[in-house]
Amino acid sequence: MQTLGFRRPNQVREAVYGHLKDLLLSGRFAPGERLSEPLLAQELGVSRTPVRETLMRLAEEGLVELVPGRGARVRIFSPEEVEEVYGVRALLEGEAAREAALRATPWELADLEARLEAIDEAPPEDYPEQMRRDLEFHRALVRLSGNKTLYRLYEDLLSSLALVRSTLPTLSQEEATRKEHQAILEALRRRDPEGAKRAVEAHVYRFRDLVAVRLRKGGI
C-alpha cells in the first residue's frame, strides 16, 4: 500500500476511508481476513485514529465485522445472504439488460465489448484486477438501460456484490464466464430484450450457486 499524502484531518479520514474501501471491493483482502489497525496505519503512513474511524464506518456499511477482543475482519456473508444479494442482482441487472437491448446504440455496445476484452487483457495472476474489470462491465451494462433509478439501486448493491464476489475471484477469465458474457452482448446486439434478460439471469445465478456452494463447504 502507498503512504497517503494528505495532512488535514478531514482529508486524511476521507483518503483512508476511500483507499481501504477500494481495496475491500477489489478483493485485495479475503473474506474473513483480519484487518490490523496498527499495521494498516503503518502502511498508510497515518495515525491509528483515522484507521479506527474508517473500520467503524465500514462496519456500519456491512463490509467489515468488529469482533470483540479480536479487532476487525472482512465480513463473511452467509449462504442465505448470498442468495439475497444475487437474487436482487438478477432482478436489477436482468431488467437493465432488457431495457438496454431496446435502446443501446452501436457505439455503446462497442464500448461494452471493449470492456469484455479488457477482462481478458488483465494479467492472468491478478485476480483482483480481473474482478474489478468484470464488475465494471456489469456496471456499464446497467448504465445502458438509461434507467437512473435502477442504476442508483444497483450502485447501492455493488458493495455487497463485490465483497460476495471476492469469495471466488478467479472466475472472470474462465471460459464459461467468457461465453456467458458473450451471450449477453449478442442478445443486446440482436435487440432481443427477453434474450438479454435470460442471459444475464443465467450468468448471475451460476455465480450465486458457485459462491453458495463454496460457503457451505467452508471454503473460506
C-alpha positions in Angstrom: 0.0 0.0 0.0 1.1 3.5 -0.7 1.5 6.1 2.0 -1.2 8.7 1.8 0.0 12.2 1.4 -2.9 14.2 2.9 -2.3 16.0 6.2 -5.5 17.8 7.1 -7.7 15.6 9.4 -10.7 15.6 7.2 -8.6 14.8 4.1 -6.8 12.0 6.0 -10.1 10.4 7.1 -11.6 10.5 3.7 -8.4 9.3 2.0 -8.1 6.4 4.4 -11.8 5.5 4.0 -11.7 5.7 0.2 -8.4 3.7 0.0 -9.5 0.9 2.3 -12.9 0.6 0.8 -11.5 0.4 -2.7 -9.1 -2.4 -1.5 -12.0 -4.3 0.1 -14.2 -4.1 -3.0 -11.4 -5.1 -5.4 -10.8 -8.3 -3.5 -7.4 -7.4 -2.1 -8.5 -8.8 1.2 -10.0 -12.2 1.5 -13.4 -12.7 3.3 -12.7 -13.2 7.0 -9.2 -11.7 6.8 -8.1 -9.8 9.9 -7.6 -6.1 9.4 -4.9 -5.0 11.7 -5.4 -1.4 12.8 -1.7 -0.7 13.7 -0.4 -2.4 10.6 -2.8 -0.5 8.3 -1.8 2.8 9.9 1.8 2.0 9.4 1.4 1.0 5.8 -0.7 4.1 5.0 1.6 6.5 7.0 -1.2 7.8 9.2 -2.1 7.6 12.9 -4.4 4.8 14.1 -7.3 7.2 14.7 -8.4 7.6 11.1 -7.9 3.9 10.5 -10.1 3.1 13.5 -12.8 5.5 12.3 -12.7 4.0 8.9 -13.1 0.5 10.2 -16.1 1.6 12.2 -17.6 3.3 9.2 -17.1 0.2 7.0 -18.7 -1.9 9.7 -21.8 0.3 9.6 -21.9 -0.3 5.8 -21.8 -4.0 6.4 -18.3 -4.6 4.8 -16.3 -5.2 8.0 -17.1 -7.0 11.2 -15.9 -5.8 14.5 -15.2 -8.8 16.7 -14.9 -8.1 20.5 -11.4 -8.7 21.7 -10.2 -9.7 18.2 -10.5 -6.4 16.2 -11.8 -6.1 12.7 -12.1 -8.6 9.8 -13.5 -8.6 6.4 -17.2 -9.6 6.5 -18.1 -13.1 5.6 -21.6 -13.5 4.0 -23.8 -16.4 4.9 -25.2 -18.6 2.1 -28.6 -17.1 2.8 -27.2 -13.6 2.4 -25.6 -14.6 -0.9 -28.9 -15.8 -2.1 -30.4 -12.4 -1.3 -27.7 -10.4 -2.9 -27.7 -12.4 -6.1 -31.4 -12.5 -6.2 -31.6 -8.7 -6.1 -28.8 -8.5 -8.6 -30.6 -10.8 -11.0 -33.7 -8.6 -10.8 -31.9 -5.3 -11.3 -29.4 -6.4 -13.9 -31.9 -8.6 -15.8 -34.3 -5.6 -16.2 -31.3 -3.4 -17.1 -30.3 -5.8 -19.9 -33.9 -5.9 -21.1 -34.1 -2.1 -21.4 -30.6 -1.8 -22.8 -31.5 -4.2 -25.6 -34.1 -1.7 -26.7 -32.1 1.5 -26.5 -28.3 0.9 -26.6 -26.5 2.4 -29.6 -24.0 0.5 -31.7 -21.1 2.6 -30.3 -22.3 1.9 -26.7 -22.3 -1.8 -27.5 -18.8 -1.5 -29.0 -17.7 0.1 -25.7 -19.3 -2.8 -23.8 -17.4 -5.3 -26.0 -14.1 -3.4 -25.3 -14.8 -3.9 -21.6 -15.1 -7.6 -22.1 -11.8 -7.6 -23.9 -10.2 -5.7 -21.1 -11.1 -8.5 -18.7 -9.0 -11.0 -20.7 -6.2 -8.4 -21.1 -5.7 -8.2 -17.3 -2.7 -10.1 -16.0 -3.6 -13.8 -15.5 -2.3 -13.8 -12.0 -4.0 -10.5 -11.0 -7.4 -11.8 -9.9 -8.5 -8.6 -8.1 -7.9 -6.6 -11.3 -9.8 -9.1 -13.4 -12.7 -8.9 -10.9 -12.7 -5.1 -11.0 -12.9 -5.1 -14.7 -15.6 -7.7 -14.6 -17.7 -5.6 -12.3 -17.1 -2.5 -14.5 -18.5 -4.5 -17.4 -21.7 -5.1 -15.5 -22.0 -1.5 -14.2 -21.7 -0.3 -17.8 -24.4 -2.8 -18.8 -26.7 -1.4 -16.2 -26.0 2.2 -17.3 -27.0 1.3 -20.8 -30.6 0.8 -19.5 -30.9 4.6 -19.3 -32.9 4.0 -16.1 -31.3 6.3 -13.5 -33.3 4.9 -10.6 -32.4 1.3 -11.5 -28.7 2.3 -11.7 -28.8 4.0 -8.4 -30.2 0.9 -6.7 -27.6 -1.2 -8.5 -24.8 1.1 -7.1 -26.2 0.6 -3.6 -26.0 -3.1 -4.1 -22.5 -3.0 -5.6 -20.5 -3.0 -2.3 -22.2 -6.2 -1.1 -21.9 -7.7 -4.5 -18.2 -7.0 -4.8 -17.5 -8.4 -1.4 -19.5 -11.6 -2.1 -17.9 -11.9 -5.5 -14.4 -11.8 -3.9 -15.2 -15.3 -2.4 -14.4 -16.6 -5.9 -12.0 -14.1 -7.5 -10.6 -16.4 -10.1 -13.5 -16.9 -12.4 -13.5 -13.7 -14.5 -11.3 -15.2 -17.2 -12.8 -18.6 -17.1 -14.2 -19.9 -20.4 -17.7 -20.4 -19.0 -17.8 -16.8 -17.8 -16.5 -15.6 -21.2 -19.3 -17.5 -23.0 -21.9 -16.1 -20.7 -20.7 -12.5 -21.2 -20.7 -13.0 -25.0 -24.2 -14.4 -24.8 -25.4 -11.2 -23.1 -23.6 -9.0 -25.6 -25.0 -11.0 -28.6 -28.6 -10.7 -27.2 -28.1 -6.9 -26.9 -26.9 -6.7 -30.5 -29.9 -8.7 -31.7 -32.2 -6.2 -29.9 -33.6 -9.2 -28.0 -34.8 -7.9 -24.7 -36.0 -11.1 -23.2 -33.0 -13.0 -24.5 -30.7 -10.4 -22.9 -32.6 -10.7 -19.6 -32.4 -14.5 -19.7 -28.6 -14.4 -20.5 -28.0 -12.1 -17.5 -30.0 -14.2 -15.2 -28.3 -17.5 -16.2 -24.9 -15.8 -15.6 -25.9 -14.3 -12.2 -27.5 -17.5 -10.9 -24.5 -19.6 -11.9 -22.2 -17.4 -9.8 -24.7 -17.4 -7.0 -24.7 -21.1 -6.9 -20.9 -21.3 -7.0 -20.4 -18.9 -4.2 -23.1 -20.5 -2.0 -21.5 -23.9 -2.5 -18.1 -22.6 -1.6 -19.5 -21.0 1.6 -21.4 -24.1 2.6 -18.3 -26.2 2.2 -16.4 -23.8 4.4 -14.1 -22.9 1.6 -13.1 -19.6 3.1 
